[in-house]
Amino acid sequence: MIHAVTSANRDLYAKQLAAMHKLRYHFYVVQRGWSDGLTIENDREYDEFDRPDTVYLMNLTHDGQIKSTFRLMPTMNHYLLDKLSHFVDGPVPRGNHIWDMTRWIISPSFRKVSGEKYSKAHSELACGLFEFAATRGITHYTTLMDTRFLPAVEQAGWKYELLGLPVPFGDRGETAIAIIIDAGPKSLAHNRMIYDIDYSILFESPPPRIGERLEDVLARLDVIETIEQISDREARMAAWDGLNTQFSAA
């Protein structure tokens, strides 16, 4: 399940956010040698774009472990391509319908194994990314990516346009490229088809009630998924009625 972590429900995900920042530290700082503009605290990586209007998409296991994650933010406020505008030929994209995505990570234990075209952690997060776009009226995502990853975007069949030519970055001879990706309804349908995920995978919790824990939310989601798998319609509806009664009494 892909969880949309927002300023409204962020308190539920304190452990997951801490784990995400540690993953980012090990991937971007330790493995890739990034340091410019980053804040490092207790082996956790932060930057100026970890702020209240940021949304984190987290692919979580049933017990709350992170499988994969993306960071998203609206482009109406200052965002990465404003800071790195030399990657863009022309005006930096901006609009309520355009969001920026950064910090894509798949946890090491959930990466694809030999013989897999895509890991499940990647497939689920991709579908969640475009489902989130549908819920917010987002038509495009911008991203600045390592040029080596561009073939993977093409392999997935994502429609995109280059915003500029590859530009060197870092001190390891790497280049990065800015692109804008089509995120309209057809993109969601396409991703569900190629990844064989024909159901809603996105969950956005309302603001937590006093004393509510993520474990409580995950337990309810497990029940919901179990009910959805009941093939008999009357039995499924009866199970939904029972669940609604239980939630109302909680």
C-alpha positions as CSV (number, residue, x, y, z in Angstrom):
1,M,0.0,0.0,0.0
2,I,1.2,3.5,-0.9
3,H,0.7,6.0,1.9
4,A,0.5,9.7,1.1
5,V,2.3,11.4,4.0
6,T,1.2,15.0,4.3
7,S,1.5,17.8,6.9
8,A,-2.0,16.8,8.1
9,N,-1.1,13.2,9.0
10,R,2.6,13.3,9.4
11,D,2.5,12.6,13.1
12,L,1.3,9.0,12.3
13,Y,4.5,8.3,10.4
14,A,7.3,9.6,12.7
15,K,9.2,6.2,12.7
16,Q,8.8,5.9,8.9
17,L,10.0,9.4,8.3
18,A,13.1,8.8,10.4
19,A,13.8,5.6,8.6
20,M,13.3,7.4,5.2
21,H,15.9,10.1,6.1
22,K,18.4,7.3,7.1
23,L,17.8,5.5,3.8
24,R,18.5,8.8,2.0
25,Y,21.7,9.3,4.0
26,H,23.1,5.9,3.1
27,F,22.1,6.2,-0.6
28,Y,22.8,9.8,-1.4
29,V,25.6,10.7,1.1
30,V,27.5,7.5,1.7
31,Q,27.1,5.7,-1.6
32,R,26.9,8.7,-4.0
33,G,29.0,11.2,-2.1
34,W,26.4,14.1,-2.1
35,S,27.1,16.9,0.4
36,D,26.2,20.3,-1.1
37,G,23.2,21.9,0.5
38,L,22.4,18.9,2.7
39,T,21.9,18.8,6.5
40,I,23.2,15.6,8.2
41,E,21.8,14.7,11.7
42,N,22.3,11.3,13.3
43,D,23.0,9.6,10.0
44,R,19.9,11.2,8.5
45,E,19.8,13.4,5.4
46,Y,17.6,16.5,5.0
47,D,17.6,19.5,2.7
48,E,15.6,22.7,2.3
49,F,12.8,20.9,0.4
50,D,11.8,18.8,3.4
51,R,9.1,21.3,4.5
52,P,5.4,21.5,5.4
53,D,4.0,21.5,1.8
54,T,6.1,18.4,0.9
55,V,4.3,15.1,0.4
56,Y,6.1,11.8,0.8
57,L,4.8,8.7,-1.0
58,M,5.8,5.7,1.1
59,N,5.3,2.1,0.0
60,L,4.9,0.3,3.3
61,T,4.7,-3.3,4.3
62,H,1.8,-4.6,6.5
63,D,4.0,-3.9,9.6
64,G,5.2,-0.4,8.5
65,Q,8.6,-1.1,6.9
66,I,9.6,1.1,4.0
67,K,9.8,-0.7,0.7
68,S,10.2,2.4,-1.5
69,T,9.5,6.1,-1.4
70,F,9.3,9.4,-3.4
71,R,9.3,13.0,-2.4
72,L,6.8,15.3,-4.1
73,M,6.2,19.0,-3.9
74,P,4.1,21.7,-5.7
75,T,5.9,23.9,-8.2
76,M,4.0,27.0,-7.2
77,N,6.5,27.5,-4.4
78,H,10.3,27.5,-4.7
79,Y,11.5,24.0,-5.7
80,L,14.6,22.2,-6.9
81,L,14.6,23.4,-10.6
82,D,14.4,27.0,-9.3
83,K,17.7,26.4,-7.5
84,L,19.2,24.5,-10.4
85,S,17.7,26.4,-13.3
86,H,20.8,25.9,-15.4
87,F,19.5,22.4,-16.1
88,V,16.5,23.9,-17.9
89,D,16.5,25.6,-21.3
90,G,13.8,28.3,-20.9
91,P,11.4,29.1,-18.1
92,V,11.3,26.7,-15.2
93,P,8.0,24.8,-15.3
94,R,5.4,26.1,-12.8
95,G,1.7,25.6,-12.1
96,N,-0.9,24.1,-9.7
97,H,-1.0,21.1,-12.1
98,I,2.8,20.5,-12.1
99,W,4.5,18.9,-9.1
100,D,8.2,18.0,-8.7
101,M,9.5,14.6,-7.6
102,T,12.8,13.9,-6.0
103,R,14.5,11.4,-3.6
104,W,13.3,8.2,-5.2
105,I,14.6,5.2,-3.2
106,I,13.9,1.5,-3.0
107,S,15.1,-0.2,0.2
108,P,17.9,-2.6,-0.5
109,S,15.9,-5.7,0.7
110,F,13.1,-4.8,-1.7
111,R,15.1,-4.3,-4.9
112,K,14.5,-6.5,-7.9
113,V,16.1,-9.9,-8.0
114,S,17.6,-11.8,-10.9
115,G,15.0,-12.4,-13.6
116,E,12.7,-9.6,-12.6
117,K,12.0,-6.7,-15.0
118,Y,10.7,-4.5,-12.2
119,S,10.7,-5.0,-8.5
120,K,7.3,-5.1,-6.8
121,A,8.4,-2.1,-4.7
122,H,9.0,-0.1,-7.8
123,S,5.8,-1.2,-9.6
124,E,3.6,-0.3,-6.7
125,L,5.2,3.0,-6.1
126,A,4.9,3.9,-9.8
127,C,1.2,3.2,-9.8
128,G,0.8,5.2,-6.5
129,L,2.6,8.1,-8.1
130,F,0.1,8.4,-10.9
131,E,-2.9,7.6,-8.7
132,F,-1.8,10.5,-6.5
133,A,-1.7,12.7,-9.5
134,A,-5.3,11.8,-10.3
135,T,-6.4,12.8,-6.8
136,R,-4.7,16.2,-6.9
137,G,-5.4,17.2,-10.5
138,I,-1.7,16.9,-11.4
139,T,-1.0,16.6,-15.1
140,H,2.8,16.6,-15.1
141,Y,5.7,15.8,-12.9
142,T,9.1,17.4,-13.2
143,T,12.3,15.6,-12.1
144,L,16.0,16.1,-12.2
145,M,17.6,12.6,-12.6
146,D,20.9,10.9,-13.3
147,T,21.1,10.6,-17.0
148,R,21.8,6.8,-16.7
149,F,18.2,6.3,-15.5
150,L,16.6,7.8,-18.6
151,P,16.4,4.4,-20.4
152,A,14.4,3.0,-17.5
153,V,11.9,5.8,-18.0
154,E,11.7,5.0,-21.7
155,Q,11.4,1.2,-20.9
156,A,8.4,1.9,-18.7
157,G,6.7,3.7,-21.5
158,W,6.4,7.0,-19.6
159,K,5.7,10.0,-21.9
160,Y,8.2,12.8,-21.2
161,E,9.9,15.8,-22.7
162,L,13.5,17.0,-22.1
163,L,13.7,20.3,-20.3
164,G,17.4,20.7,-21.2
165,L,20.5,18.8,-22.2
166,P,22.6,16.6,-19.8
167,V,24.7,18.7,-17.4
168,P,27.7,17.5,-15.4
169,F,27.2,17.3,-11.6
170,G,29.2,16.1,-8.7
171,D,32.9,15.1,-8.8
172,R,32.4,11.5,-10.1
173,G,31.9,12.4,-13.8
174,E,28.2,12.0,-13.7
175,T,25.6,14.0,-15.6
176,A,22.0,14.8,-14.8
177,I,19.0,15.8,-17.0
178,A,15.7,17.6,-16.2
179,I,12.6,16.1,-17.7
180,I,8.8,16.7,-17.5
181,I,6.6,13.6,-17.3
182,D,3.0,13.3,-18.5
183,A,0.9,12.3,-15.4
184,G,-2.6,12.5,-16.8
185,P,-5.3,9.8,-16.5
186,K,-3.9,7.8,-19.4
187,S,-0.6,7.6,-17.5
188,L,-2.3,5.9,-14.6
189,A,-4.1,3.4,-16.9
190,H,-0.8,2.7,-18.7
191,N,1.1,2.0,-15.5
192,R,-1.6,-0.2,-14.1
193,M,-1.5,-2.2,-17.3
194,I,2.3,-2.7,-17.6
195,Y,2.7,-3.4,-13.9
196,D,-0.4,-5.7,-13.7
197,I,-1.9,-3.7,-10.8
198,D,-5.6,-3.2,-11.6
199,Y,-6.7,-1.8,-8.2
200,S,-6.3,1.4,-6.1
201,I,-3.1,1.3,-4.2
202,L,-3.0,4.8,-2.7
203,F,-4.0,5.5,0.9
204,E,-4.1,9.0,2.5
205,S,-5.0,8.9,6.2
206,P,-7.0,11.8,7.7
207,P,-5.4,13.7,10.6
208,P,-4.9,11.1,13.4
209,R,-7.2,11.0,16.4
210,I,-5.8,11.5,19.8
211,G,-3.8,8.4,20.7
212,E,-4.1,6.8,17.3
213,R,-1.1,4.9,16.1
214,L,0.0,3.9,12.6
215,E,-0.3,0.3,13.8
216,D,-4.0,0.8,14.2
217,V,-4.3,2.2,10.7
218,L,-2.4,-0.6,9.2
219,A,-4.5,-3.2,11.0
220,R,-7.7,-1.6,9.5
221,L,-6.1,-1.6,6.1
222,D,-5.4,-5.3,6.4
223,V,-9.0,-5.9,7.2
224,I,-10.1,-3.8,4.2
225,E,-7.9,-5.7,1.8
226,T,-9.2,-9.0,3.2
227,I,-12.8,-7.9,2.6
228,E,-12.0,-6.8,-1.0
229,Q,-10.9,-10.3,-1.7
230,I,-14.3,-11.9,-0.8
231,S,-15.8,-13.0,-4.1
232,D,-19.4,-13.3,-3.0
233,R,-21.0,-9.9,-3.2
234,E,-23.5,-10.4,-0.3
235,A,-20.8,-11.7,2.0
236,R,-18.6,-8.8,1.0
237,M,-21.3,-6.2,1.7
238,A,-22.1,-7.9,5.1
239,A,-18.4,-7.7,6.0
240,W,-18.3,-4.0,5.0
241,D,-21.4,-3.3,7.2
242,G,-19.7,-5.0,10.2
243,L,-16.5,-3.1,9.6
244,N,-18.3,0.3,9.4
245,T,-20.2,-0.5,12.6
246,Q,-16.8,-1.3,14.3
247,F,-15.2,1.9,13.1
248,S,-18.3,4.0,14.2
249,A,-18.0,2.6,17.7
250,A,-14.2,3.2,17.9
